[in-house]
Amino acid sequence: MARKPVVVVTRKLPERIETRMRELFDAHLNIDDDPLSPAALAAAMGEADVLVPTVTDRIDDALIEAAGPGLKLIANFGTGTDNIDVDAAHRRGVVVTNTPGVLTDDTADMTMALILSVARRVVAGAGVIPSGEWNGWAPTFMLGSRLTGKRLGIVGMGRIGQAVARRAKAFGLSIHYHNRRRLAAEVEEGLEATYWDSLDQMLARTDIVSVNCPHTPATYHLLSARRLKLLRPGAILVNTARGEIIDEAALTRMLEANEIAGAGLDVFEHEPAVPNKLVRLARAGKVTLLPHMGSATEEGRIEMGEKVLVNIRAFVDGHRPPDRVLPSML
Ligand code: 8YV
């Protein structure tokens, strides 16, 4: 491209990244940070050589088609690409990239925070003093459940799942996992992790389940109503991946019926909508709900932005972007 490529960024990014975007490209930045309406997104895509969307933008086949041949690269600000129809982009010759690796540790930390919050009632306990309801220590007050010696079942043992495993080991949890592919023997041994070919069997035999797989057509409602019923009554379920992987209505019913002990959710099926019933369960201290903040660190957002810049620059210079996403990877 002789002229500077038009790069449309749909959400406000860290200052430092926006400055680099302006220096390098003909950058159209969303200074207000309101999510773009579908019509505004379509108009923006029509102008763009490169689109930088986030999880809040649904980039479907119709939008990619309407954008026309000007759009050449979708450089997602995020690791999960379930917001983009990667198949359609590929068919229409539009390259897709993402930002893997830089949010692994932050998301794994937040997974542990949710496990601790639910098992040891951290968030529920933190509300007691501010609400003026504390009358002093008592032997049976705010009893949670011990982590040491319990079994953690990790659904999806990619980068984030493995980072959760490393942390959980230090808390005395034994590590179990289900994944499309079994890990290489030396990796599995290093993590002291037990592989379960059958997700059903793992769910029935673990105390805490952490969802760490990507959302793809194959993992939509992977934790279906039937599978959730396999969980032990004392089980805790934590999700820092995507809401769509769990049948949220079925999970809510089970929590209400005390069929599982609790849940920690950072993601929801229809964000930003969260069912009232889940909110009521949070008020009752049975679940911890976080507003999709698993990777929300200052450092992580800058590193995500830097990855986006590297991918765009490689593409614009005629090289293969390092974080290209192909349909076969999903
Ligand atoms: C991001 C995420 O904050 O990268 C992902 O897949 O889920 C989040 O942690 C978000 O997607 C940014 O678009």
Boltz pocket constraint, residues with backbone or C-beta under 6 A from the ligand:
constraints:
  - pocket:
      binder: B
      contacts: [[A, 53], [A, 54], [A, 55], [A, 56], [A, 77], [A, 78], [A, 79], [A, 80], [A, 81], [A, 103], [A, 240], [A, 241], [A, 292], [A, 294], [A, 295], [A, 296]]
      max_distance: 6.0
